[in-house]
Amino acid sequence: MPWCPKCKAEYREGFTECATCHVPLVDVLPEEDEAAEAQAAAPETAQEEAAVSLENPIAVYTAQARVNAEMIRDMLRESGVNAVMRQVLTQHAGAVTGRRAQYMIEVLVEAEDTARARALIDETKQALEAEELDEDELARLAEEQAMEMPEQPMEDNASFKLLPVVAAVIVAALALLYLIGR
């Protein structure tokens, strides 16, 4: 059975990553000393990164897409503000309800850097809004991108080819059941 080396949760066969810690599963749990050394060597998740780097973290930006949070984090770091990311669970998964777990990504900075970080984020947002393109420019860019992409042949979907065969088998089975039932 696979195990999470971080939280020690046991998983069924077929799972490769811990749903909570997002680390690869192992077949055998490492000894306690080895696990402690591995965690101390390098933070594996954004939560560990935040806990290691910041003493008094404050969330200054939240995004649904990781790439947006990374862009803001990198911009803050380039401006001299120590920033880290943290994944936050916003909706639990439910086997009965069929809901999937949903996460948000927070960008955290030291409490003393909060005002500067928010000002930098506002400046970045304003610069991006000022660069918004009109519909004609967006259409032109889309056409250019389409011309650069190689032509991809449409793939035949085998399930659509089998649809008449499946329908005929179902009709034959229903007719047979009808005749047997009489």
Number of C-alpha atoms within 10 A of each C-alpha: 12 21 23 24 23 20 11 14 15 17 18 9 10 8 14 16 16 21 14 11 17 13 16 15 23 18 13 11 17 16 9 10 8 11 14 12 10 15 13 12 9 11 15 15 15 18 15 16 16 21 15 13 15 16 11 12 19 17 18 19 18 19 16 13 11 16 11 15 21 18 11 24 24 16 17 21 15 11 12 11 18 17 27 28 24 22 17 14 13 11 12 11 13 10 8 6 7 8 11 11 12 12 17 16 23 23 25 24 30 20 15 11 17 17 12 14 28 16 11 17 18 12 12 14 13 11 11 10 10 9 9 10 11 8 9 9 11 12 12 11 13 12 11 11 10 11 10 9 8 7 8 6 6 6 6 8 8 8 9 10 10 10 11 11 11 13 11 11 12 12 12 12 12 12 12 11 11 10 9 8 7 5
